[in-house]
Amino acid sequence: MKVRQIMTGSAVSVGAGENVEVAARTLHRYNIGALPVCGADGKVCGMVTDRDLVMRCVAAGKLPNQTQVRDVMTRQVISVTPETSVEEARSLMAQGQIRRLPVTENGRLCGILSLGDLATHGAEGQILAQISAHDL
């Protein structure tokens, strides 16, 4: 199975030049814990999590409306393509202890693969779907 088959295709992102307050509001609006960060060229250049915002901005005494996302994001991003096998993606996530993996084509964001996607579409998820499909 390929990542394309189970990824969330409508990924929300934030610009590297946006301020932390915008990123926090975006996380809240979509009820998510992490955002891919895209540069001016539209390519993924980082990831920012709710924890990054708290630890690298608020706890560090910086003002969220005056601190850019690029100053608090994680720069080393591991990503996969839609054609990556789910097993390879699962392995990368396990090795790096990553909960959300950006899916890119030519460096541009086209989706997100989350632990939830893996759980829903793995063997356990198939069993859960079968159980849920039956009326009890």
N, CA, C and O atoms as a printed pandas DataFrame, in Angstrom:
     atom_number atom_name residue_name chain_id  residue_number  x_coord  y_coord  z_coord
0              1         N          MET        A               1    0.843   -1.171    0.000
1              2        CA          MET        A               1    0.000    0.000    0.000
2              3         C          MET        A               1    0.895    1.243    0.000
3              4         O          MET        A               1    1.951    1.262    0.633
4              5         N          LYS        A               2    0.459    2.271   -0.714
5              6        CA          LYS        A               2    1.206    3.525   -0.824
6              7         C          LYS        A               2    0.628    4.596    0.095
7              8         O          LYS        A               2   -0.555    4.568    0.436
8              9         N          VAL        A               3    1.474    5.532    0.485
9             10        CA          VAL        A               3    1.067    6.637    1.349
10            11         C          VAL        A               3   -0.127    7.372    0.745
11            12         O          VAL        A               3   -1.026    7.793    1.473
12            13         N          ARG        A               4   -0.144    7.531   -0.570
13            14        CA          ARG        A               4   -1.225    8.240   -1.265
14            15         C          ARG        A               4   -2.602    7.696   -0.873
15            16         O          ARG        A               4   -3.580    8.442   -0.820
16            17         N          GLN        A               5   -2.667    6.402   -0.602
17            18        CA          GLN        A               5   -3.942    5.750   -0.335
18            19         C          GLN        A               5   -4.499    6.039    1.056
19            20         O          GLN        A               5   -5.698    5.879    1.284
20            21         N          ILE        A               6   -3.652    6.461    1.982
21            22        CA          ILE        A               6   -4.153    6.660    3.348
22            23         C          ILE        A               6   -3.884    8.043    3.926
23            24         O          ILE        A               6   -4.384    8.360    5.005
24            25         N          MET        A               7   -3.102    8.879    3.233
25            26        CA          MET        A               7   -2.758   10.195    3.769
26            27         C          MET        A               7   -3.978   11.107    3.795
27            28         O          MET        A               7   -4.971   10.869    3.108
28            29         N          THR        A               8   -3.880   12.148    4.599
29            30        CA          THR        A               8   -4.864   13.215    4.589
30            31         C          THR        A               8   -4.390   14.201    3.536
31            32         O          THR        A               8   -3.308   14.776    3.661
32            33         N          GLY        A               9   -5.184   14.397    2.510
33            34        CA          GLY        A               9   -4.748   15.205    1.371
34            35         C          GLY        A               9   -4.893   16.698    1.552
35            36         O          GLY        A               9   -4.186   17.465    0.897
36            37         N          SER        A              10   -5.769   17.126    2.405
37            38        CA          SER        A              10   -5.996   18.565    2.572
38            39         C          SER        A              10   -5.213   19.080    3.781
39            40         O          SER        A              10   -5.790   19.400    4.820
40            41         N          ALA        A              11   -3.917   19.151    3.628
41            42        CA          ALA        A              11   -3.044   19.564    4.729
42            43         C          ALA        A              11   -3.068   21.082    4.896
43            44         O          ALA        A              11   -3.018   21.831    3.921
44            45         N          VAL        A              12   -3.143   21.508    6.125
45            46        CA          VAL        A              12   -3.077   22.923    6.478
46            47         C          VAL        A              12   -1.613   23.236    6.770
47            48         O          VAL        A              12   -0.905   22.420    7.361
48            49         N          SER        A              13   -1.163   24.410    6.357
49            50        CA          SER        A              13    0.229   24.789    6.619
50            51         C          SER        A              13    0.276   26.247    7.049
51            52         O          SER        A              13   -0.735   26.950    7.042
52            53         N          VAL        A              14    1.457   26.676    7.417
53            54        CA          VAL        A              14    1.688   28.066    7.805
54            55         C          VAL        A              14    2.972   28.524    7.126
55            56         O          VAL        A              14    3.866   27.720    6.863
56            57         N          GLY        A              15    3.056   29.811    6.846
57            58        CA          GLY        A              15    4.258   30.362    6.235
58            59         C          GLY        A              15    5.352   30.606    7.257
59            60         O          GLY        A              15    5.071   30.933    8.410
60            61         N          ALA        A              16    6.582   30.452    6.843
61            62        CA          ALA        A              16    7.719   30.644    7.744
62            63         C          ALA        A              16    7.782   32.073    8.269
63            64         O          ALA        A              16    8.279   32.298    9.372
64            65         N          GLY        A              17    7.293   33.033    7.508
65            66        CA          GLY        A              17    7.326   34.433    7.899
66            67         C          GLY        A              17    6.141   34.887    8.731
67            68         O          GLY        A              17    6.108   36.020    9.209
68            69         N          GLU        A              18    5.167   34.003    8.903
69            70        CA          GLU        A              18    4.006   34.342    9.739
70            71         C          GLU        A              18    4.449   34.418   11.191
71            72         O          GLU        A              18    5.467   33.838   11.568
72            73         N          ASN        A              19    3.681   35.136   12.006
73            74        CA          ASN        A              19    4.045   35.176   13.412
74            75         C          ASN        A              19    3.444   33.984   14.154
75            76         O          ASN        A              19    2.517   33.336   13.668
76            77         N          VAL        A              20    3.977   33.713   15.315
77            78        CA          VAL        A              20    3.589   32.569   16.130
78            79         C          VAL        A              20    2.101   32.627   16.487
79            80         O          VAL        A              20    1.443   31.592   16.589
80            81         N          GLU        A              21    1.583   33.816   16.672
81            82        CA          GLU        A              21    0.162   33.958   17.002
82            83         C          GLU        A              21   -0.713   33.392   15.884
83            84         O          GLU        A              21   -1.715   32.734   16.162
84            85         N          VAL        A              22   -0.354   33.636   14.645
85            86        CA          VAL        A              22   -1.094   33.085   13.500
86            87         C          VAL        A              22   -1.016   31.563   13.522
87            88         O          VAL        A              22   -2.023   30.889   13.301
88            89         N          ALA        A              23    0.159   31.021   13.785
89            90        CA          ALA        A              23    0.321   29.566   13.845
90            91         C          ALA        A              23   -0.544   28.978   14.966
91            92         O          ALA        A              23   -1.202   27.956   14.769
92            93         N          ALA        A              24   -0.544   29.613   16.126
93            94        CA          ALA        A              24   -1.334   29.129   17.260
94            95         C          ALA        A              24   -2.823   29.156   16.924
95            96         O          ALA        A              24   -3.549   28.214   17.242
96            97         N          ARG        A              25   -3.268   30.204   16.300
97            98        CA          ARG        A              25   -4.685   30.291   15.915
98            99         C          ARG        A              25   -5.043   29.245   14.875
99           100         O          ARG        A              25   -6.149   28.706   14.895
100          101         N          THR        A              26   -4.139   28.957   13.982
101          102        CA          THR        A              26   -4.387   27.930   12.967
102          103         C          THR        A              26   -4.481   26.556   13.617
103          104         O          THR        A              26   -5.376   25.775   13.293
104          105         N          LEU        A              27   -3.566   26.260   14.529
105          106        CA          LEU        A              27   -3.631   24.986   15.260
106          107         C          LEU        A              27   -4.966   24.862   15.993
107          108         O          LEU        A              27   -5.599   23.807   15.969
108          109         N          HIS        A              28   -5.383   25.932   16.636
109          110        CA          HIS        A              28   -6.642   25.919   17.383
110          111         C          HIS        A              28   -7.839   25.755   16.446
111          112         O          HIS        A              28   -8.732   24.950   16.710
112          113         N          ARG        A              29   -7.855   26.513   15.362
113          114        CA          ARG        A              29   -8.978   26.484   14.413
114          115         C          ARG        A              29   -9.212   25.088   13.859
115          116         O          ARG        A              29  -10.357   24.660   13.715
116          117         N          TYR        A              30   -8.136   24.376   13.547
117          118        CA          TYR        A              30   -8.262   23.052   12.940
118          119         C          TYR        A              30   -8.133   21.915   13.959
119          120         O          TYR        A              30   -8.195   20.739   13.600
120          121         N          ASN        A              31   -7.954   22.280   15.233
121          122        CA          ASN        A              31   -7.824   21.298   16.308
122          123         C          ASN        A              31   -6.735   20.272   16.004
123          124         O          ASN        A              31   -6.955   19.063   16.081
124          125         N          ILE        A              32   -5.560   20.786   15.658
125          126        CA          ILE        A              32   -4.411   19.940   15.336
126          127         C          ILE        A              32   -3.224   20.355   16.199
127          128         O          ILE        A              32   -3.238   21.421   16.813
128          129         N          GLY        A              33   -2.206   19.513   16.242
129          130        CA          GLY        A              33   -1.058   19.779   17.095
130          131         C          GLY        A              33    0.216   20.142   16.366
131          132         O          GLY        A              33    1.218   20.469   17.002
132          133         N          ALA        A              34    0.199   20.090   15.025
133          134        CA          ALA        A              34    1.411   20.396   14.267
134          135         C          ALA        A              34    1.042   20.929   12.888
135          136         O          ALA        A              34    0.007   20.587   12.317
136          137         N          LEU        A              35    1.917   21.770   12.380
137          138        CA          LEU        A              35    1.730   22.350   11.049
138          139         C          LEU        A              35    3.017   22.257   10.246
139          140         O          LEU        A              35    4.093   22.554   10.766
140          141         N          PRO        A              36    2.924   21.847    8.987
141          142        CA          PRO        A              36    4.070   22.005    8.110
142          143         C          PRO        A              36    4.295   23.502    7.888
143          144         O          PRO        A              36    3.342   24.279    7.836
144          145         N          VAL        A              37    5.544   23.890    7.758
145          146        CA          VAL        A              37    5.888   25.289    7.504
146          147         C          VAL        A              37    6.432   25.372    6.088
147          148         O          VAL        A              37    7.315   24.606    5.703
148          149         N          CYS        A              38    5.893   26.312    5.317
149          150        CA          CYS        A              38    6.323   26.462    3.926
150          151         C          CYS        A              38    7.010   27.803    3.736
151          152         O          CYS        A              38    6.602   28.816    4.305
152          153         N          GLY        A              39    8.056   27.790    2.930
153          154        CA          GLY        A              39    8.785   29.013    2.604
154          155         C          GLY        A              39    8.056   29.789    1.525
155          156         O          GLY        A              39    6.992   29.374    1.067
156          157         N          ALA        A              40    8.621   30.907    1.120
157          158        CA          ALA        A              40    8.031   31.760    0.097
158          159         C          ALA        A              40    7.875   31.018   -1.231
159          160         O          ALA        A              40    7.008   31.351   -2.039
160          161         N          ASP        A              41    8.718   30.015   -1.445
161          162        CA          ASP        A              41    8.648   29.225   -2.687
162          163         C          ASP        A              41    7.605   28.105   -2.616
163          164         O          ASP        A              41    7.426   27.356   -3.576
164          165         N          GLY        A              42    6.917   27.998   -1.472
165          166        CA          GLY        A              42    5.885   26.976   -1.319
166          167         C          GLY        A              42    6.397   25.617   -0.901
167          168         O          GLY        A              42    5.616   24.678   -0.744
168          169         N          LYS        A              43    7.702   25.502   -0.718
169          170        CA          LYS        A              43    8.275   24.220   -0.324
170          171         C          LYS        A              43    8.331   24.094    1.200
171          172         O          LYS        A              43    8.506   25.079    1.918
172          173         N          VAL        A              44    8.177   22.862    1.667
173          174        CA          VAL        A              44    8.223   22.603    3.105
174          175         C          VAL        A              44    9.629   22.862    3.620
175          176         O          VAL        A              44   10.602   22.305    3.112
176          177         N          CYS        A              45    9.725   23.716    4.637
177          178        CA          CYS        A              45   11.035   24.058    5.199
178          179         C          CYS        A              45   11.097   23.794    6.698
179          180         O          CYS        A              45   12.126   24.032    7.330
180          181         N          GLY        A              46   10.004   23.303    7.266
181          182        CA          GLY        A              46    9.996   23.027    8.695
182          183         C          GLY        A              46    8.668   22.478    9.156
183          184         O          GLY        A              46    7.727   22.326    8.377
184          185         N          MET        A              47    8.613   22.180   10.453
185          186        CA          MET        A              47    7.380   21.770   11.127
186          187         C          MET        A              47    7.320   22.562   12.418
187          188         O          MET        A              47    8.348   22.823   13.043
188          189         N          VAL        A              48    6.124   22.942   12.815
189          190        CA          VAL        A              48    5.948   23.636   14.083
190          191         C          VAL        A              48    4.802   22.954   14.833
191          192         O          VAL        A              48    3.740   22.680   14.273
192          193         N          THR        A              49    5.049   22.693   16.103
193          194        CA          THR        A              49    4.050   22.028   16.940
194          195         C          THR        A              49    3.563   22.983   18.025
195          196         O          THR        A              49    4.161   24.029   18.276
196          197         N          ASP        A              50    2.466   22.594   18.657
197          198        CA          ASP        A              50    1.976   23.393   19.775
198          199         C          ASP        A              50    3.049   23.474   20.866
199          200         O          ASP        A              50    3.191   24.502   21.528
200          201         N          ARG        A              51    3.790   22.402   21.044
201          202        CA          ARG        A              51    4.860   22.393   22.044
202          203         C          ARG        A              51    5.981   23.367   21.660
203          204         O          ARG        A              51    6.527   24.049   22.527
204          205         N          ASP        A              52    6.325   23.435   20.378
205          206        CA          ASP        A              52    7.330   24.399   19.916
206          207         C          ASP        A              52    6.903   25.822   20.272
207          208         O          ASP        A              52    7.714   26.624   20.733
208          209         N          LEU        A              53    5.636   26.122   20.058
209          210        CA          LEU        A              53    5.138   27.472   20.330
210          211         C          LEU        A              53    5.263   27.819   21.812
211          212         O          LEU        A              53    5.642   28.933   22.174
212          213         N          VAL        A              54    4.940   26.853   22.652
213          214        CA          VAL        A              54    5.014   27.093   24.093
214          215         C          VAL        A              54    6.467   27.170   24.558
215          216         O          VAL        A              54    6.855   28.129   25.224
216          217         N          MET        A              55    7.259   26.176   24.214
217          218        CA          MET        A              55    8.620   26.084   24.747
218          219         C          MET        A              55    9.578   27.104   24.128
219          220         O          MET        A              55   10.387   27.699   24.841
220          221         N          ARG        A              56    9.497   27.310   22.828
221          222        CA          ARG        A              56   10.474   28.159   22.147
222          223         C          ARG        A              56   10.041   29.616   22.022
223          224         O          ARG        A              56   10.833   30.477   21.639
224          225         N          CYS        A              57    8.781   29.881   22.346
225          226        CA          CYS        A              57    8.301   31.258   22.260
226          227         C          CYS        A              57    7.810   31.736   23.618
227          228         O          CYS        A              57    8.461   32.560   24.259
228          229         N          VAL        A              58    6.683   31.232   24.055
229          230        CA          VAL        A              58    6.059   31.726   25.280
230          231         C          VAL        A              58    6.960   31.529   26.498
231          232         O          VAL        A              58    7.217   32.482   27.234
232          233         N          ALA        A              59    7.441   30.310   26.718
233          234        CA          ALA        A              59    8.287   30.030   27.888
234          235         C          ALA        A              59    9.623   30.761   27.805
235          236         O          ALA        A              59   10.255   31.026   28.827
236          237         N          ALA        A              60   10.050   31.086   26.589
237          238        CA          ALA        A              60   11.309   31.811   26.414
238          239         C          ALA        A              60   11.129   33.319   26.557
239          240         O          ALA        A              60   12.080   34.086   26.409
240          241         N          GLY        A              61    9.875   33.740   26.852
241          242        CA          GLY        A              61    9.628   35.157   27.076
242          243         C          GLY        A              61    9.476   35.983   25.818
243          244         O          GLY        A              61    9.534   37.211   25.877
244          245         N          LYS        A              62    9.283   35.337   24.680
245          246        CA          LYS        A              62    9.094   36.065   23.418
246          247         C          LYS        A              62    7.609   36.368   23.230
247          248         O          LYS        A              62    6.752   35.662   23.761
248          249         N          LEU        A              63    7.320   37.393   22.494
249          250        CA          LEU        A              63    5.937   37.770   22.211
250          251         C          LEU        A              63    5.447   37.044   20.954
251          252         O          LEU        A              63    6.062   37.165   19.894
252          253         N          PRO        A              64    4.353   36.297   21.059
253          254        CA          PRO        A              64    3.852   35.527   19.901
254          255         C          PRO        A              64    3.532   36.366   18.672
255          256         O          PRO        A              64    3.693   35.901   17.543
256          257         N          ASN        A              65    3.082   37.595   18.880
257          258        CA          ASN        A              65    2.747   38.428   17.723
258          259         C          ASN        A              65    3.963   39.143   17.138
259          260         O          ASN        A              65    3.851   39.866   16.148
260          261         N          GLN        A              66    5.138   38.932   17.765
261          262        CA          GLN        A              66    6.369   39.551   17.266
262          263         C          GLN        A              66    7.458   38.527   16.954
263          264         O          GLN        A              66    8.591   38.893   16.643
264          265         N          THR        A              67    7.109   37.252   17.038
265          266        CA          THR        A              67    8.077   36.183   16.779
266          267         C          THR        A              67    7.625   35.413   15.552
267          268         O          THR        A              67    6.473   34.988   15.465
268          269         N          GLN        A              68    8.522   35.236   14.616
269          270        CA          GLN        A              68    8.175   34.509   13.390
270          271         C          GLN        A              68    8.257   33.004   13.599
271          272         O          GLN        A              68    9.042   32.508   14.406
272          273         N          VAL        A              69    7.432   32.302   12.855
273          274        CA          VAL        A              69    7.401   30.841   12.919
274          275         C          VAL        A              69    8.789   30.271   12.639
275          276         O          VAL        A              69    9.196   29.307   13.287
276          277         N          ARG        A              70    9.515   30.839   11.698
277          278        CA          ARG        A              70   10.857   30.317   11.356
278          279         C          ARG        A              70   11.792   30.307   12.559
279          280         O          ARG        A              70   12.761   29.548   12.582
280          281         N          ASP        A              71   11.511   31.145   13.564
281          282        CA          ASP        A              71   12.370   31.228   14.747
282          283         C          ASP        A              71   12.073   30.160   15.790
283          284         O          ASP        A              71   12.856   29.982   16.723
284          285         N          VAL        A              72   10.959   29.447   15.653
285          286        CA          VAL        A              72   10.597   28.435   16.644
286          287         C          VAL        A              72   10.347   27.052   16.039
287          288         O          VAL        A              72   10.148   26.083   16.772
288          289         N          MET        A              73   10.356   26.957   14.734
289          290        CA          MET        A              73   10.046   25.688   14.066
290          291         C          MET        A              73   11.217   24.711   14.129
291          292         O          MET        A              73   12.355   25.096   14.396
292          293         N          THR        A              74   10.916   23.455   13.879
293          294        CA          THR        A              74   11.940   22.432   13.694
294          295         C          THR        A              74   12.309   22.463   12.218
295          296         O          THR        A              74   11.447   22.329   11.350
296          297         N          ARG        A              75   13.580   22.638   11.944
297          298        CA          ARG        A              75   14.025   22.812   10.558
298          299         C          ARG        A              75   14.302   21.500    9.825
299          300         O          ARG        A              75   14.117   21.414    8.611
300          301         N          GLN        A              76   14.732   20.511   10.541
301          302        CA          GLN        A              76   15.055   19.245    9.898
302          303         C          GLN        A              76   13.785   18.410    9.774
303          304         O          GLN        A              76   13.331   17.785   10.732
304          305         N          VAL        A              77   13.235   18.418    8.579
305          306        CA          VAL        A              77   11.961   17.759    8.335
306          307         C          VAL        A              77   12.183   16.466    7.573
307          308         O          VAL        A              77   12.857   16.436    6.544
308          309         N          ILE        A              78   11.609   15.416    8.095
309          310        CA          ILE        A              78   11.582   14.144    7.377
310          311         C          ILE        A              78   10.246   14.108    6.670
311          312         O          ILE        A              78    9.207   14.325    7.295
312          313         N          SER        A              79   10.255   13.839    5.377
313          314        CA          SER        A              79    9.012   13.769    4.621
314          315         C          SER        A              79    9.046   12.554    3.705
315          316         O          SER        A              79   10.085   11.922    3.517
316          317         N          VAL        A              80    7.900   12.250    3.149
317          318        CA          VAL        A              80    7.768   11.152    2.194
318          319         C          VAL        A              80    6.999   11.667    0.988
319          320         O          VAL        A              80    6.429   12.758    1.013
320          321         N          THR        A              81    6.994   10.871   -0.055
321          322        CA          THR        A              81    6.197   11.202   -1.234
322          323         C          THR        A              81    4.929   10.349   -1.221
323          324         O          THR        A              81    4.844    9.379   -0.467
324          325         N          PRO        A              82    3.964   10.695   -2.035
325          326        CA          PRO        A              82    2.751    9.885   -2.098
326          327         C          PRO        A              82    3.020    8.441   -2.523
327          328         O          PRO        A              82    2.225    7.552   -2.220
328          329         N          GLU        A              83    4.123    8.201   -3.215
329          330        CA          GLU        A              83    4.437    6.868   -3.709
330          331         C          GLU        A              83    5.274    6.031   -2.743
331          332         O          GLU        A              83    5.574    4.869   -3.018
332          333         N          THR        A              84    5.652    6.634   -1.603
333          334        CA          THR        A              84    6.376    5.887   -0.579
334          335         C          THR        A              84    5.469    4.794   -0.036
335          336         O          THR        A              84    4.265    5.001    0.112
336          337         N          SER        A              85    6.035    3.642    0.259
337          338        CA          SER        A              85    5.214    2.574    0.830
338          339         C          SER        A              85    4.825    2.946    2.259
339          340         O          SER        A              85    5.578    3.611    2.970
340          341         N          VAL        A              86    3.648    2.510    2.659
341          342        CA          VAL        A              86    3.176    2.775    4.015
342          343         C          VAL        A              86    4.135    2.158    5.030
343          344         O          VAL        A              86    4.380    2.740    6.087
344          345         N          GLU        A              87    4.673    0.992    4.717
345          346        CA          GLU        A              87    5.602    0.331    5.630
346          347         C          GLU        A              87    6.865    1.167    5.830
347          348         O          GLU        A              87    7.355    1.287    6.953
348          349         N          GLU        A              88    7.396    1.745    4.750
349          350        CA          GLU        A              88    8.579    2.599    4.868
350          351         C          GLU        A              88    8.261    3.851    5.684
351          352         O          GLU        A              88    9.055    4.262    6.530
352          353         N          ALA        A              89    7.106    4.452    5.431
353          354        CA          ALA        A              89    6.697    5.636    6.190
354          355         C          ALA        A              89    6.531    5.299    7.669
355          356         O          ALA        A              89    6.965    6.056    8.537
356          357         N          ARG        A              90    5.908    4.172    7.950
357          358        CA          ARG        A              90    5.725    3.728    9.336
358          359         C          ARG        A              90    7.083    3.563   10.021
359          360         O          ARG        A              90    7.248    3.954   11.176
360          361         N          SER        A              91    8.038    2.994    9.320
361          362        CA          SER        A              91    9.374    2.789    9.866
362          363         C          SER        A              91   10.058    4.131   10.157
363          364         O          SER        A              91   10.676    4.294   11.210
364          365         N          LEU        A              92    9.951    5.091    9.231
365          366        CA          LEU        A              92   10.538    6.422    9.440
366          367         C          LEU        A              92    9.921    7.103   10.658
367          368         O          LEU        A              92   10.617    7.736   11.452
368          369         N          MET        A              93    8.621    6.965   10.788
369          370        CA          MET        A              93    7.934    7.581   11.916
370          371         C          MET        A              93    8.364    6.946   13.237
371          372         O          MET        A              93    8.549    7.637   14.238
372          373         N          ALA        A              94    8.517    5.644   13.226
373          374        CA          ALA        A              94    8.940    4.947   14.442
374          375         C          ALA        A              94   10.369    5.319   14.814
375          376         O          ALA        A              94   10.654    5.605   15.977
376          377         N          GLN        A              95   11.267    5.315   13.834
377          378        CA          GLN        A              95   12.675    5.629   14.104
378          379         C          GLN        A              95   12.847    7.049   14.619
379          380         O          GLN        A              95   13.637    7.292   15.532
380          381         N          GLY        A              96   12.106    7.992   14.033
381          382        CA          GLY        A              96   12.252    9.391   14.423
382          383         C          GLY        A              96   11.275    9.841   15.489
383          384         O          GLY        A              96   11.265   11.009   15.877
384          385         N          GLN        A              97   10.451    8.914   15.963
385          386        CA          GLN        A              97    9.392    9.230   16.924
386          387         C          GLN        A              97    8.574   10.430   16.444
387          388         O          GLN        A              97    8.384   11.415   17.157
388          389         N          ILE        A              98    8.100   10.299   15.201
389          390        CA          ILE        A              98    7.357   11.362   14.529
390          391         C          ILE        A              98    5.881   10.975   14.484
391          392         O          ILE        A              98    5.536    9.853   14.114
392          393         N          ARG        A              99    5.026   11.903   14.858
393          394        CA          ARG        A              99    3.582   11.636   14.863
394          395         C          ARG        A              99    2.903   12.059   13.567
395          396         O          ARG        A              99    1.873   11.505   13.183
396          397         N          ARG        A             100    3.491   13.045   12.899
397          398        CA          ARG        A             100    2.906   13.556   11.662
398          399         C          ARG        A             100    4.022   13.753   10.645
399          400         O          ARG        A             100    5.041   14.380   10.936
400          401         N          LEU        A             101    3.819   13.218    9.471
401          402        CA          LEU        A             101    4.848   13.231    8.438
402          403         C          LEU        A             101    4.319   13.993    7.218
403          404         O          LEU        A             101    3.307   13.594    6.641
404          405         N          PRO        A             102    4.981   15.077    6.817
405          406        CA          PRO        A             102    4.539   15.778    5.608
406          407         C          PRO        A             102    4.728   14.888    4.379
407          408         O          PRO        A             102    5.711   14.155    4.266
408          409         N          VAL        A             103    3.780   14.971    3.481
409          410        CA          VAL        A             103    3.859   14.259    2.208
410          411         C          VAL        A             103    4.082   15.335    1.145
411          412         O          VAL        A             103    3.297   16.275    1.022
412          413         N          THR        A             104    5.166   15.182    0.379
413          414        CA          THR        A             104    5.525   16.214   -0.589
414          415         C          THR        A             104    5.731   15.639   -1.989
415          416         O          THR        A             104    6.104   14.479   -2.163
416          417         N          GLU        A             105    5.479   16.479   -2.958
417          418        CA          GLU        A             105    5.833   16.194   -4.352
418          419         C          GLU        A             105    6.655   17.377   -4.829
419          420         O          GLU        A             105    6.192   18.517   -4.791
420          421         N          ASN        A             106    7.871   17.109   -5.278
421          422        CA          ASN        A             106    8.794   18.159   -5.703
422          423         C          ASN        A             106    8.990   19.201   -4.604
423          424         O          ASN        A             106    9.130   20.391   -4.887
424          425         N          GLY        A             107    8.998   18.746   -3.347
425          426        CA          GLY        A             107    9.222   19.631   -2.216
426          427         C          GLY        A             107    7.991   20.372   -1.730
427          428         O          GLY        A             107    8.018   21.001   -0.673
428          429         N          ARG        A             108    6.916   20.302   -2.495
429          430        CA          ARG        A             108    5.692   21.025   -2.129
430          431         C          ARG        A             108    4.724   20.111   -1.391
431          432         O          ARG        A             108    4.551   18.946   -1.748
432          433         N          LEU        A             109    4.108   20.652   -0.376
433          434        CA          LEU        A             109    3.188   19.906    0.464
434          435         C          LEU        A             109    1.960   19.448   -0.321
435          436         O          LEU        A             109    1.317   20.242   -1.009
436          437         N          CYS        A             110    1.647   18.164   -0.209
437          438        CA          CYS        A             110    0.427   17.648   -0.845
438          439         C          CYS        A             110   -0.418   16.830    0.123
439          440         O          CYS        A             110   -1.492   16.350   -0.240
440          441         N          GLY        A             111    0.066   16.668    1.359
441          442        CA          GLY        A             111   -0.708   15.930    2.343
442          443         C          GLY        A             111    0.068   15.727    3.623
443          444         O          GLY        A             111    1.207   16.170    3.770
444          445         N          ILE        A             112   -0.588   15.038    4.548
445          446        CA          ILE        A             112    0.013   14.694    5.839
446          447         C          ILE        A             112   -0.313   13.242    6.121
447          448         O          ILE        A             112   -1.419   12.778    5.844
448          449         N          LEU        A             113    0.647   12.532    6.668
449          450        CA          LEU        A             113    0.420   11.167    7.129
450          451         C          LEU        A             113    0.569   11.192    8.646
451          452         O          LEU        A             113    1.618   11.577    9.162
452          453         N          SER        A             114   -0.469   10.786    9.355
453          454        CA          SER        A             114   -0.442   10.823   10.811
454          455         C          SER        A             114   -0.494    9.422   11.394
455          456         O          SER        A             114   -0.805    8.453   10.701
456          457         N          LEU        A             115   -0.186    9.336   12.667
457          458        CA          LEU        A             115   -0.329    8.052   13.359
458          459         C          LEU        A             115   -1.766    7.557   13.246
459          460         O          LEU        A             115   -2.008    6.358   13.110
460          461         N          GLY        A             116   -2.706    8.477   13.301
461          462        CA          GLY        A             116   -4.114    8.112   13.155
462          463         C          GLY        A             116   -4.413    7.483   11.813
463          464         O          GLY        A             116   -5.185    6.528   11.732
464          465         N          ASP        A             117   -3.805    8.014   10.747
465          466        CA          ASP        A             117   -3.986    7.429    9.414
466          467         C          ASP        A             117   -3.470    6.000    9.393
467          468         O          ASP        A             117   -4.109    5.105    8.839
468          469         N          LEU        A             118   -2.298    5.793   10.007
469          470        CA          LEU        A             118   -1.720    4.444   10.059
470          471         C          LEU        A             118   -2.602    3.499   10.860
471          472         O          LEU        A             118   -2.829    2.359   10.456
472          473         N          ALA        A             119   -3.099    3.974   11.997
473          474        CA          ALA        A             119   -3.936    3.132   12.853
474          475         C          ALA        A             119   -5.250    2.780   12.166
475          476         O          ALA        A             119   -5.728    1.649   12.265
476          477         N          THR        A             120   -5.827    3.745   11.474
477          478        CA          THR        A             120   -7.106    3.521   10.812
478          479         C          THR        A             120   -6.983    2.544    9.653
479          480         O          THR        A             120   -7.904    1.773    9.383
480          481         N          HIS        A             121   -5.844    2.576    8.967
481          482        CA          HIS        A             121   -5.685    1.757    7.765
482          483         C          HIS        A             121   -4.803    0.539    7.952
483          484         O          HIS        A             121   -4.592   -0.222    7.008
484          485         N          GLY        A             122   -4.283    0.341    9.160
485          486        CA          GLY        A             122   -3.489   -0.853    9.435
486          487         C          GLY        A             122   -4.411   -2.024    9.720
487          488         O          GLY        A             122   -5.632   -1.901    9.630
488          489         N          ALA        A             123   -3.833   -3.135   10.056
489          490        CA          ALA        A             123   -4.619   -4.332   10.350
490          491         C          ALA        A             123   -5.598   -4.071   11.485
491          492         O          ALA        A             123   -6.742   -4.523   11.443
492          493         N          GLU        A             124   -5.134   -3.326   12.519
493          494        CA          GLU        A             124   -6.015   -3.029   13.636
494          495         C          GLU        A             124   -7.183   -2.167   13.176
495          496         O          GLU        A             124   -8.319   -2.378   13.601
496          497         N          GLY        A             125   -6.909   -1.212   12.321
497          498        CA          GLY        A             125   -7.953   -0.333   11.811
498          499         C          GLY        A             125   -8.965   -1.068   10.969
499          500         O          GLY        A             125  -10.154   -0.753   11.010
500          501         N          GLN        A             126   -8.506   -2.052   10.197
501          502        CA          GLN        A             126   -9.433   -2.842    9.388
502          503         C          GLN        A             126  -10.356   -3.655   10.280
503          504         O          GLN        A             126  -11.548   -3.781    9.999
504          505         N          ILE        A             127   -9.812   -4.198   11.341
505          506        CA          ILE        A             127  -10.636   -4.951   12.290
506          507         C          ILE        A             127  -11.647   -4.014   12.940
507          508         O          ILE        A             127  -12.820   -4.360   13.076
508          509         N          LEU        A             128  -11.188   -2.811   13.347
509          510        CA          LEU        A             128  -12.084   -1.834   13.958
510          511         C          LEU        A             128  -13.194   -1.432   12.989
511          512         O          LEU        A             128  -14.353   -1.315   13.388
512          513         N          ALA        A             129  -12.847   -1.219   11.725
513          514        CA          ALA        A             129  -13.852   -0.856   10.728
514          515         C          ALA        A             129  -14.872   -1.978   10.561
515          516         O          ALA        A             129  -16.066   -1.712   10.424
516          517         N          GLN        A             130  -14.415   -3.219   10.571
517          518        CA          GLN        A             130  -15.333   -4.350   10.433
518          519         C          GLN        A             130  -16.273   -4.420   11.638
519          520         O          GLN        A             130  -17.472   -4.654   11.488
520          521         N          ILE        A             131  -15.724   -4.218   12.814
521          522        CA          ILE        A             131  -16.548   -4.250   14.020
522          523         C          ILE        A             131  -17.568   -3.104   13.981
523          524         O          ILE        A             131  -18.740   -3.301   14.300
524          525         N          SER        A             132  -17.117   -1.913   13.592
525          526        CA          SER        A             132  -17.987   -0.749   13.553
526          527         C          SER        A             132  -19.096   -0.890   12.516
527          528         O          SER        A             132  -20.175   -0.320   12.677
528          529         N          ALA        A             133  -18.838   -1.633   11.472
529          530        CA          ALA        A             133  -19.814   -1.794   10.400
530          531         C          ALA        A             133  -20.984   -2.679   10.809
531          532         O          ALA        A             133  -22.035   -2.630   10.170
532          533         N          HIS        A             134  -20.835   -3.474   11.841
533          534        CA          HIS        A             134  -21.900   -4.373   12.282
534          535         C          HIS        A             134  -22.736   -3.714   13.377
535          536         O          HIS        A             134  -22.211   -3.123   14.320
536          537         N          ASP        A             135  -24.031   -3.833   13.223
537          538        CA          ASP        A             135  -24.919   -3.318   14.265
538          539         C          ASP        A             135  -24.905   -4.291   15.428
539          540         O          ASP        A             135  -25.059   -5.499   15.248
540          541         N          LEU        A             136  -24.721   -3.760   16.602
541          542        CA          LEU        A             136  -24.709   -4.601   17.807
542          543         C          LEU        A             136  -26.051   -4.541   18.484
543          544         O          LEU        A             136  -26.250   -5.180   19.517
